[in-house]
Amino acid sequence: MLYVQNREMVVPGQLIAEDGYRVHEGAFREGKFVYASVVGLADLREREVRVIPLQGCYVPKRGDVVVGIVVDSHYSGWILDLASPYAGNLFVSDLLRRKVDLVREDISQYLSMGDVVVANVKDVDERMRVQLEASEPGMGKVEGGKMVELSPMKIPRVVGRKGSMLNTLERIGECKLKVGQNGRIMIWGRNQQMINAVVEALLMIEREAHISGLTDRVRQMLEKIKSKGGK
């Protein structure tokens, strides 16, 4: 039995379901009852219960895609700010995907202070030391584009179910987006008016993440701006 509707906002301790539901992140079980453990949106599907949090800071986990900013360097790589209490360490070999002679090569030719980097979280150890890698296609130093920073807890709403929201933003906004799990989003496009419209849409998603029908409202807003000259 369910006690809330899908995408309904819940608070810690609120009863969500009982009997036969698998429990995932953001929820916990006591006996036959399932409760919310965070403030967020109840995500109910195929006898599974999770709560998508709406508050909190980004905590890196293995496999995440992040957008980092170079804030320091060391002998064999760089330290990246991840908009998190935990910084990321990127070795030059995990950027270039090859062995590097650190005596002969000046690694500053690859990244400098303030550069923006798209990377994967390669590993997080028990002391929360975060190791990054950026050698896959679409990763590495970012060229051009506009960065937007949102609450990392709102990123699932930016992507949407099966990528529906992200597809709407890119298709109508005529832009390419790279979404970091840490709340940073890079936007590339040729039309500055539509880039600005996508930024406005992202801020709208952050404000209204808890309200249903958001994808349709974002689509309507973008189409309205586009019809007024964002071509």
N, C-alpha and C positions, 0 to 999 in steps of 0.2 A: 504494500500500500504506500502511496505517495502522499505527502502532506503539503507539498509545494508544487508549483508549476515549473516547467522547463524555462530557464533564463530568469526565474524570479530571484530578486535580491534577498539574501539570507544573512543572518548575523551569527557570531559564535554561540553555540549551544542550542540553536534552533533545530527542532526536529524536522528531518527531511523525509525519511522513509523508514519502513520496517519490513523485515522478512525478505530474504532471498536476493538482496542487492549486493553487488560487489562494490567495495569502497575504495576510492582513489584519493588523490591529493585534495586537501581542503576539507576533508570530512573524516569522521571517526565513528566507530561502532561501539555501542554499549549494549550487550545482550543482543536482542533482535532489532534494536533501534539504531538508526544512522542519524548523526547530528553534524551540523556545520562546525568547523574549527576556525574559520576565518570569515571576514566580511567579503561577500562576493556574490557571484551569480551561480545558481544551481544548474548544473549541466547533467541532464538526465537522459540516458539513452541505453537501450538494449540491456536492461537490468543492471546498469552501472550508474554510480553516483559519484560526482566530483563537484567541487566548488572552485570556480575561477576567481581568484582573489582580486579585489579592487584596490587594495592598499598594500604597502610594503616596499622594501628596497629589493634591488636585483641581487640574487645570490647565484654566482656562476655554477653551472653543472656541465658535466662532460657532454659534448655534442651540440651545445648551444652555438648559434651564430651570433656574434657580437660586433658592434662598431666601437672601436677604441681610438683613443687619441694618445699619441706618443708624448710622454711627459719626462722621460729620462732614458739614458742609455747606459750600457755597461760593456765589458770587454767583448761579449759574444752576442749581444742583442739589445733589446729595448724593453722598457717598462711602459705599459699602456694603461691609461685611465679608462675604466669600464663603466663609469657612472654607478659605482658600487663601492661598498666598504673594502672590496678586495680588488687589487690591481692585477693586471695580467702580464706575464713574462713571455716575450716572443724572441726566440733564438733566431739568428740569421739563417741557420740551416732550415728552420721551419718556415721561413719566408721564401727562400730561394729553392728549396727542395734539392739541395745538393750540399756536399761538403765544402766548407769555406776555409781557406788558409788565412787565419786571423792575423798572422804576422805580415802577410803581403797585401791583403785586401783592406781597404778603408770602408768599414760598413756604413759610415755616414753618407755614402753615395746612394744608399738604398732607402733610408728613412731618416727624417730629421725631426726635431722638436715641433710639435703641433700638427704633424701629419696625421691624417685620418686613415685608419686601417680596418678593413673587414676581415674577420678571422673566425676560426672555430675554436671552441674550448677543447683542447686536446686532453687535458687531465686536470683534476683538482684533488690534491692530497688531503690527508687528515688534518693538516694545519692550514687548510684553505689557501695553499699556494697554487696559483692558477697558471697553467702552461697553455699557450696558444699555438696555433698553426695557421698559416695563411698561404699555403702553396697550391690550393685547389683553384680551378677556374672560377672567376668571379670574386676571388679573394685578393687580399693584399692592399697596397696603397691605393687610396681613392683619388681619382682625378676628377675635378669639377664637382658639380652637384650641389645640392642644398641639404643641410642637416636640420632635422627637427628632433627635439627631445620630448618624449612623453613619459608618463609613469610606466615602468616596465610591467606593472600589473594590467595595463590596458592593451598590451600587445596582442593577446589572443583575439580581442575585438577588432584590431586593425587587420588581422589576417582573415578572421571570420571562419565560419564552418566550411570546410573543404576549399578554403581560399576565396570565398565569395566576396568579402569586403575588399581584399587586396586586388582582386580582379576588377572590381568596380572602379577603384581608385585609378588603376593603371589604364584601363580601357577608355573611360570617359575623360580622365585627366590627361590622356596622351603622354603619360610619364612612365618611367621605369623606377621602381622602388626597391631598395634593399633594406629589409627589416631586421634589426638586431633585437635579440631577446632582452637586451639590457635597456631597451626603451629608445634607443637612437635609430633614426630612420633616414636613409639617404634618398634623395629624389633627383632624378635627371630628366630633363625635357627641353624642348626647343622653344616652347611658348611660355613666356614668363607669367602671363596672366593665368594660365592653367596650372602652372607650378604653384602660384600663390593660392589658387582655388583648392588644390590638393592639401596644402598646408592648413588652410582654413577647415577643410574636411577632417583632417587628422586631429585638430584641436577640438572639433565638434565630437569626434569619437571619444576623445579623452573625457570630455565633460559629460557625455550622455551614454557612457558605456553600459550603464545599468538599465537602460530603457530599451524595450523591445521595438522592432521595426526600424532599427537604426540604419541598416543597409539601404533600405528604400529611401530614407530621408537624405542620406548622403548622395545617393544617385540623383535624386531630384534637385538637390542643391547644385551639384556639379553640372547637370544638364542645363539648369537655368543660367548659370554663369557662362557656360559655353555658348548658349543661344544668344547671349547679349554681346558677343564679340570675342569670346575666347577661342577663336579658330586660328 
